[in-house]
């Protein structure tokens, strides 16, 4: 697998972190290829296999949700942005600054049913949300270049889980803004 090294590899277009509730499991996964399959466990396949990641204190709920990830998702970098294809048998939930009205005070969580896709990240829209002349701003990570994706369980205003860190299994996708 391709793992982001501390040396600051900038040849990637995004890195992916896998979380179980409030705990990041495994290292950051650096993505150089135009698409990435993220799945639980397949007998064959290339990509980020979540089933191979170990955690000492995995709850029963996390284990149950992990078993439902199946074929998972595919992230694909296209000319117009990044698309997420739900290849799982269960819904996924996505939050991205480029999916909503830029004047919105809170971002909505979008439900994506099995077999469907969504343009989860729009580069042009993300750059328009930046403050172009702020040097300090450009040196720090920005949530506009981050997408959160949870498997099976949603979060936010319409759900009992208010924060993604309450979801059993979720991903943080951080896009390279350079």
C-alpha positions as CSV (number, residue, x, y, z in Angstrom):
1,X,0.0,0.0,0.0
2,X,1.0,3.6,-0.5
3,X,1.5,5.4,2.8
4,X,2.2,9.1,3.2
5,X,5.7,9.5,4.6
6,X,6.5,12.3,7.0
7,X,8.9,13.7,4.4
8,X,6.0,15.7,2.9
9,X,5.2,13.8,-0.3
10,X,3.3,16.2,-2.6
11,X,2.8,13.9,-5.6
12,X,-0.5,12.8,-4.1
13,X,-3.9,14.4,-4.9
14,X,-5.4,13.3,-1.6
15,X,-4.7,11.4,1.6
16,X,-7.3,9.2,3.4
17,X,-7.6,8.6,7.1
18,X,-9.8,5.8,8.5
19,X,-11.5,6.4,11.8
20,X,-13.5,4.3,14.3
21,X,-15.4,6.7,16.3
22,X,-12.8,9.1,17.8
23,X,-9.8,7.0,17.1
24,X,-7.8,7.0,13.8
25,X,-6.9,3.5,12.8
26,X,-3.8,2.9,10.7
27,X,-1.7,5.5,8.9
28,X,-2.7,8.0,6.3
29,X,-3.2,6.5,2.9
30,X,-1.7,8.6,0.1
31,X,-3.4,8.5,-3.3
32,X,-1.5,9.1,-6.5
33,X,-3.6,7.1,-9.0
34,X,-6.7,8.8,-10.5
35,X,-9.1,6.5,-8.6
36,X,-9.0,4.6,-5.3
37,X,-11.2,1.7,-4.1
38,X,-11.8,1.7,-0.4
39,X,-13.3,-1.6,0.8
40,X,-13.6,-3.9,3.8
41,X,-12.3,-7.2,2.4
42,X,-12.0,-8.7,-1.0
43,X,-10.2,-11.8,-2.1
44,X,-8.6,-9.7,-4.9
45,X,-8.3,-6.1,-5.6
46,X,-6.1,-3.0,-5.4
47,X,-6.8,-0.2,-3.0
48,X,-7.2,0.6,0.6
49,X,-8.4,-2.5,2.5
50,X,-10.0,-1.5,5.8
51,X,-10.3,-5.1,6.9
52,X,-6.5,-5.3,7.3
53,X,-6.3,-2.5,9.8
54,X,-6.1,-3.7,13.4
55,X,-7.4,-2.0,16.5
56,X,-7.2,-3.2,20.1
57,X,-10.5,-1.9,21.5
58,X,-13.0,-2.3,18.8
59,X,-16.6,-2.1,20.0
60,X,-19.3,-4.5,18.8
61,X,-21.0,-1.7,17.0
62,X,-17.8,-0.9,15.1
63,X,-17.4,-4.6,14.2
64,X,-20.9,-4.8,13.0
65,X,-20.6,-1.7,10.8
66,X,-17.2,-2.8,9.4
67,X,-18.7,-6.1,8.3
68,X,-21.3,-4.1,6.2
69,X,-18.7,-2.0,4.3
70,X,-18.3,-4.7,1.7
71,X,-17.2,-3.3,-1.6
72,X,-17.1,0.1,0.0
73,X,-16.6,3.2,-2.2
74,X,-14.5,4.4,-5.1
75,X,-13.0,7.9,-5.1
76,X,-12.3,9.1,-8.6
77,X,-10.5,12.3,-9.5
78,X,-12.2,13.8,-12.6
79,X,-11.7,17.1,-14.5
80,X,-14.6,18.7,-12.7
81,X,-13.8,17.4,-9.2
82,X,-13.8,14.2,-7.1
83,X,-16.7,11.8,-7.4
84,X,-17.6,9.2,-4.7
85,X,-19.3,6.0,-6.0
86,X,-21.1,3.9,-3.3
87,X,-20.3,0.3,-4.2
88,X,-21.6,-1.0,-0.8
89,X,-24.9,-2.6,-0.1
90,X,-25.7,0.2,2.5
91,X,-25.8,3.9,2.3
92,X,-22.9,6.2,2.9
93,X,-23.0,9.8,4.3
94,X,-20.9,12.7,3.0
95,X,-20.2,16.2,4.3
96,X,-18.2,18.6,2.0
97,X,-18.0,22.4,1.9
98,X,-18.4,22.3,-1.9
99,X,-21.7,20.4,-1.7
100,X,-23.6,23.2,0.0
101,X,-24.4,26.9,-0.2
102,X,-21.2,28.8,0.7
103,X,-23.2,31.2,2.9
104,X,-24.6,28.3,5.0
105,X,-23.7,28.3,8.6
106,X,-23.7,24.5,8.9
107,X,-22.9,22.0,6.3
108,X,-25.4,19.3,5.5
109,X,-24.7,15.6,5.5
110,X,-25.7,14.0,2.2
111,X,-27.0,10.4,2.1
112,X,-25.8,8.4,-0.9
113,X,-27.7,5.1,-1.6
114,X,-26.0,1.9,-2.8
115,X,-25.2,2.1,-6.5
116,X,-25.3,5.9,-6.7
117,X,-22.5,8.5,-6.9
118,X,-22.1,12.1,-5.9
119,X,-19.6,14.8,-6.8
120,X,-18.2,15.2,-3.3
121,X,-15.6,17.8,-4.0
122,X,-15.4,20.6,-6.6
123,X,-11.9,22.1,-7.0
124,X,-13.2,25.4,-8.6
125,X,-15.7,25.9,-5.9
126,X,-13.2,25.1,-3.2
127,X,-10.7,27.7,-4.5
128,X,-13.4,30.3,-4.7
129,X,-14.1,29.8,-1.0
130,X,-10.5,30.5,-0.1
131,X,-9.1,33.9,0.8
132,X,-6.5,34.3,-2.0
133,X,-4.1,36.8,-0.4
134,X,-3.9,35.3,3.1
135,X,-0.3,33.8,3.4
136,X,-1.0,32.3,6.9
137,X,-4.2,30.8,5.6
138,X,-2.4,29.0,2.7
139,X,0.0,27.4,5.1
140,X,-2.6,25.6,7.2
141,X,-5.1,22.8,6.5
142,X,-8.5,24.1,5.6
143,X,-11.7,22.2,6.1
144,X,-12.9,23.3,2.6
145,X,-10.3,20.8,1.3
146,X,-11.6,18.0,3.5
147,X,-14.5,15.6,2.9
148,X,-15.9,13.3,5.6
149,X,-17.6,10.0,4.7
150,X,-19.3,7.6,7.1
151,X,-20.3,4.1,6.3
152,X,-23.9,2.8,7.2
153,X,-24.6,5.4,10.0
154,X,-25.3,9.1,9.4
155,X,-24.7,12.1,11.6
156,X,-25.9,15.7,12.0
157,X,-29.1,17.5,12.6
158,X,-31.4,14.7,11.4
159,X,-29.6,11.9,13.3
160,X,-29.0,10.9,16.9
161,X,-25.3,11.2,16.3
162,X,-24.5,14.9,16.1
163,X,-20.8,14.6,15.2
164,X,-19.0,12.3,12.8
165,X,-16.7,11.2,15.6
166,X,-19.7,9.3,17.0
167,X,-20.0,7.3,13.8
168,X,-18.6,3.7,14.1
169,X,-16.6,3.8,10.8
170,X,-15.7,6.8,8.8
171,X,-13.2,8.4,6.5
172,X,-11.5,11.7,6.3
173,X,-10.3,12.6,2.8
174,X,-7.9,15.5,2.6
175,X,-7.2,17.0,-0.8
176,X,-3.9,18.5,-1.8
177,X,-4.6,22.2,-2.5
178,X,-1.3,22.9,-4.3
